[in-house]
């Protein structure tokens, strides 16, 4: 049996001043099903602790429950963002004449980071191994941070294109380097 070559996840297109690469978030069905179930439990905790906070007369308990509620709310926000990323997220990489721009986009929202080509060195495919003890391990697991394409920018390493297969990461690097060679 002859195996057909795998298709790319990324979409590359020419734009007026460079190239744009769009990488849809890798859909993790287990996480996409688990997060809403977890959010139901999270919602119960949010409501019950909020209710207890308003009706509790013990000031020591109020302080603890208030702090807990703030952290619980932030955790729920991260869960909602991770679920949105898994369902509709995409990474947009735009290579222009002077800048390489990277955006993790969820419904049109996301932080755009731009890097000057003159400071980008050692652009490479660099498969990232998930480390459960890393500071951003949870976000890496959902595909929101990290990546399999990397470059050195000053004294730091920038990573993007999370969950891209190594072969496709190499293709992406080649396309970016080819574009860079034209400018």
C-alpha positions as CSV (number, residue, x, y, z in Angstrom):
1,X,0.0,0.0,0.0
2,X,1.4,3.4,-1.0
3,X,0.9,6.1,1.6
4,X,-0.1,9.5,0.4
5,X,2.0,12.5,1.6
6,X,0.5,14.4,4.4
7,X,-1.1,17.7,3.6
8,X,0.0,21.0,5.2
9,X,-1.9,22.6,8.0
10,X,-0.4,26.0,7.2
11,X,-1.7,28.2,4.4
12,X,0.9,30.5,2.7
13,X,-0.2,33.4,0.5
14,X,1.5,36.3,-1.1
15,X,0.4,39.7,0.1
16,X,1.2,43.2,-1.3
17,X,4.4,43.6,0.7
18,X,5.4,40.0,1.6
19,X,4.0,36.7,2.6
20,X,1.4,35.7,5.1
21,X,1.2,32.3,6.7
22,X,-1.9,31.1,8.6
23,X,-1.7,28.1,10.9
24,X,-5.1,27.0,12.4
25,X,-4.8,25.8,16.0
26,X,-4.5,22.0,16.3
27,X,-7.8,20.7,17.4
28,X,-7.5,18.6,20.5
29,X,-10.9,16.9,20.8
30,X,-10.3,15.6,24.3
31,X,-9.5,19.1,25.6
32,X,-12.3,20.7,23.5
33,X,-14.7,18.4,25.3
34,X,-13.1,18.5,28.8
35,X,-12.8,22.3,29.2
36,X,-16.6,23.0,28.9
37,X,-17.3,20.2,31.4
38,X,-14.7,21.7,33.7
39,X,-16.2,25.2,33.2
40,X,-19.6,23.9,34.5
41,X,-17.9,22.9,37.8
42,X,-16.0,26.2,37.7
43,X,-19.3,28.1,37.4
44,X,-20.8,26.3,40.4
45,X,-17.7,27.2,42.4
46,X,-17.9,30.8,41.2
47,X,-21.5,31.2,42.1
48,X,-21.4,29.4,45.5
49,X,-18.3,31.2,46.7
50,X,-19.6,34.6,45.5
51,X,-22.9,33.9,47.4
52,X,-21.0,32.8,50.5
53,X,-18.7,35.9,50.3
54,X,-21.7,38.2,50.2
55,X,-23.6,36.5,53.0
56,X,-20.6,35.5,55.3
57,X,-20.1,37.7,58.4
58,X,-16.6,36.3,59.4
59,X,-14.1,38.9,58.1
60,X,-11.2,36.3,58.0
61,X,-13.2,34.0,55.9
62,X,-14.2,36.9,53.6
63,X,-10.6,37.8,53.0
64,X,-9.7,34.2,52.1
65,X,-12.8,33.6,49.9
66,X,-12.3,37.0,48.2
67,X,-8.7,36.1,47.3
68,X,-9.7,32.6,46.2
69,X,-12.5,34.0,44.1
70,X,-10.1,36.3,42.3
71,X,-7.7,33.5,41.5
72,X,-10.6,31.2,40.5
73,X,-12.0,33.8,38.1
74,X,-8.6,34.3,36.5
75,X,-8.3,30.5,36.1
76,X,-11.7,30.4,34.5
77,X,-10.7,33.1,32.1
78,X,-7.6,31.1,31.0
79,X,-9.8,28.1,30.5
80,X,-12.3,30.0,28.3
81,X,-9.4,31.4,26.3
82,X,-7.8,28.0,25.8
83,X,-11.1,26.6,24.6
84,X,-11.6,29.4,22.2
85,X,-8.1,28.9,20.9
86,X,-8.7,25.2,20.4
87,X,-11.9,25.8,18.5
88,X,-11.3,29.0,16.4
89,X,-7.7,30.1,17.1
90,X,-5.1,30.6,14.4
91,X,-1.5,31.8,14.3
92,X,-0.8,34.4,11.7
93,X,2.8,35.0,10.6
94,X,3.4,38.0,8.3
95,X,6.8,38.5,6.7
96,X,7.3,42.0,5.3
97,X,10.4,43.8,4.0
98,X,11.5,45.0,7.5
99,X,9.5,43.0,10.0
100,X,8.4,39.5,10.9
101,X,5.0,39.8,12.7
102,X,3.4,37.0,14.7
103,X,-0.1,37.0,16.1
104,X,-2.0,34.3,17.9
105,X,-5.5,35.3,16.8
106,X,-8.8,34.3,18.5
107,X,-11.9,35.9,16.8
108,X,-9.8,38.8,15.6
109,X,-8.2,39.5,19.0
110,X,-4.7,38.8,20.0
111,X,-1.4,40.4,20.6
112,X,0.7,41.2,17.6
113,X,4.4,41.0,18.1
114,X,6.8,42.4,15.5
115,X,10.5,41.6,15.1
116,X,13.0,43.4,12.9
117,X,14.7,41.2,10.3
118,X,18.1,42.8,11.1
119,X,18.0,41.3,14.6
120,X,16.7,37.8,13.7
121,X,19.3,35.1,13.6
122,X,19.3,31.3,13.3
123,X,15.8,30.9,12.0
124,X,15.2,27.1,12.4
125,X,12.8,24.3,12.8
126,X,13.2,23.3,16.5
127,X,10.8,20.8,17.8
128,X,9.8,21.7,21.3
129,X,9.4,18.9,23.8
130,X,6.6,19.6,26.3
131,X,7.9,20.1,29.8
132,X,5.2,19.8,32.5
133,X,7.4,21.8,34.9
134,X,7.8,24.8,32.6
135,X,6.2,28.1,33.6
136,X,3.8,28.1,30.6
137,X,3.3,24.3,30.4
138,X,-0.5,24.5,30.6
139,X,-0.6,27.0,27.7
140,X,1.8,24.9,25.7
141,X,-0.4,21.9,26.1
142,X,-3.3,23.8,24.6
143,X,-1.0,25.2,21.8
144,X,-1.3,28.8,23.0
145,X,2.5,29.3,23.6
146,X,5.7,27.9,22.4
147,X,6.3,26.4,18.9
148,X,8.3,24.3,16.6
149,X,9.9,27.2,14.6
150,X,12.4,29.3,16.5
151,X,14.8,32.2,16.0
152,X,17.3,34.0,18.2
153,X,16.4,37.7,18.8
154,X,19.1,39.4,20.8
155,X,19.7,37.3,23.9
156,X,16.3,35.4,23.8
157,X,14.8,32.7,21.7
158,X,11.4,33.3,20.1
159,X,9.2,30.3,19.3
160,X,6.0,30.1,17.1
161,X,4.1,27.6,15.0
162,X,3.0,25.3,17.8
163,X,2.1,21.7,17.1
164,X,3.4,22.0,13.5
165,X,4.9,18.8,12.4
166,X,8.7,18.9,12.0
167,X,8.6,18.5,8.3
168,X,6.2,21.3,7.8
169,X,8.2,23.5,10.2
170,X,11.2,23.0,8.0
171,X,9.1,24.0,4.9
172,X,8.0,27.1,6.8
173,X,11.5,28.0,7.6
174,X,12.6,27.5,4.0
175,X,9.8,29.8,2.8
176,X,10.6,32.5,5.3
177,X,14.3,32.3,4.4
178,X,13.5,32.4,0.7
179,X,11.4,35.6,1.3
180,X,14.1,37.1,3.4
181,X,16.6,36.5,0.6
182,X,14.5,38.5,-1.7
183,X,14.6,41.6,0.5
